[in-house]
């Protein structure tokens, strides 16, 4: 069976899993109001249930909070602390889709994002990058997704005022996801 209606892509129905070696779940935030800091999560899992009608598909993503990395050990330690993710008390971040809308290559995926036991809706702009058969005969599908969020909505409120005005860390954080999916084993 394939999922397709109007100009929607043809994707085999069933369970798909994120290929962790060909995926990245990251973020960007402003630092000192003049530069960007990028980071990502090293450990995550995602499952996608593709329905005949793509708008009825389901997406679940779980990230290990302690796997956050920005390339700076001191900053990573601070992000893991109670000021931010509080990984000792909240070891996982979770996203569960609640609505999928779109056509062709452009989609909106809305879902509940849970950080530090605070669950709020967020909408990701998703671009379907296509499908291909790899050299070993496995079908792969790719996508890119992004969303802007105000981290304070999830209780991530730590900050420091700058002497000349502004803040050490921006309230807005951009989520960035690149993914390749394969059939779940």
C-alpha positions, 0 to 999 in steps of 0.5 A: 500500500502507498500513501498518496492523495492529490500532489502528496508524495508516495510513501509506503505505509507502515512503520519507519524509523529515523536512521540515527547515522543520517539524522541530526536534531539540533538548535540555534540560539543567539549569544550576547545578542550578536552571535549564534550558538548551535548545538544538537542531541547525540542520543535520540529515537524517532518512530513514524507511522505512515498512514494511507492518508498522510495527514493521519500519520503519527510521529514520536520523537524522544531525546536524551537530555544529557546528550546535548552538546554545543562543543563547549564542555562548560556550556554543555554542563550548564545546559544540563543543569537545573538552570536549563534542562535539569537532566537529573530530574528530567532525563527525556525531551519528547515530541508527539504529533497531534496534527499533520497538514500539507501537500506536495513537499511543504507540510506543517506538523503540530505536536506536543513538545515536553521539556522539563515536564512542561508540555506545549504545542509547537508547529514544525515546518517540514519539507519532504526531500524525497525517497530513494532506494539505497545500494542495498535495496532499502527504501529511504525517505528524507525530510528537513524540519524547523520551528522557532520556539520561545524557550521560556514557554517551557520553563527555561528562563535562566538568563543574565542581563547585559550591561549595555542592554539585552540578554546573554541568551536569546529567548527564541531558539530555532529547532532544526531537524534533518532526517533520513527514515528507513523501514523499522526493523 
